[in-house]
Amino acid sequence: MNKLLLSLSAVLVASVTAFSAHAQEVKGDAKAGEKKVAMCIGCHGIVGYQASFPEIHKVPKISGQGAGYITAALNAYKKGERKHPSMRGIADSLSDQDIADLSAFYAASGSVEGAAPLGAALAATGKAAELIAKGNCASCHGDSFSKPIDPSYPKIAGQHSDYLFVALKAYKTEGNAQIGRSNGVMGGVAKQFSNAELKEMANYLGRLPTELKTVPESRFR
């Protein structure tokens, strides 16, 4: 296990360095991003909206998510490191500036000025506690699971449990042209667990207090 963690750490450092260098090149503008969300709001701007691929699950809450993570995720779809036909098609249509602007917009969307930051997450109990400790999830996502140690990592507290479950399984999927996520760190973590265990972890994380929201576009309210 220690050798695995050291190997994953090396991959982590390399990926963080590459992302940080790129992020410094393009600055996002939330106001500009507000004018570019037309292709996003049809799924991410409807409360409770469910996708049907690769299985039925709620689309992730992205308002309040870190800009660095949204940028990293969109670039991963664009490069094919995340295999999802719809998201790949959308990401392919975006320039680096578009991605930066959309990321800035969603990071600011739904934020409440002066809101108290989330404290430590409620401790997991039973089987979930054992699994979260084994995955060492807080070491990357923070003690509230909303304070990632690097901007390219997501806030996961309070994210839809069914989406988290599908996402975690995707890191285990290999050799599928339409499903899967290529990430050395998350792949190493997810492959330690059965799907039933991943679901247990996702259910715990989904119940936590969150900074994530679905903010409807005005015509959907």
HELIX and SHEET records of a PDB file:
HELIX    1   1 ASN A    2  ALA A   23  1                                  22    
HELIX    2   2 ALA A   30  GLU A   34  1                                   5    
HELIX    3   3 ALA A   38  HIS A   44  1                                   7    
HELIX    4   4 ALA A   67  LYS A   79  1                                  13    
HELIX    5   5 PRO A   85  ASP A   92  1                                   8    
HELIX    6   6 ASP A   96  ALA A  108  1                                  13    
HELIX    7   7 GLY A  126  GLY A  135  1                                  10    
HELIX    8   8 ALA A  138  HIS A  141  1                                   4    
HELIX    9   9 SER A  161  ALA A  170  1                                  10    
HELIX   10  10 GLY A  184  ALA A  190  1                                   7    
HELIX   11  11 ASN A  195  GLY A  206  1                                  12    
HELIX   12  12 SER A  218  PHE A  220  5                                   3    
SHEET    1   A 2 GLN A  50  ALA A  51  0                                        
SHEET    2   A 2 HIS A  57  LYS A  58 -1                                        
SHEET    1   B 2 ARG A  82  LYS A  83  0                                        
SHEET    2   B 2 GLY A 180  ARG A 181 -1                                        
END                                                                             
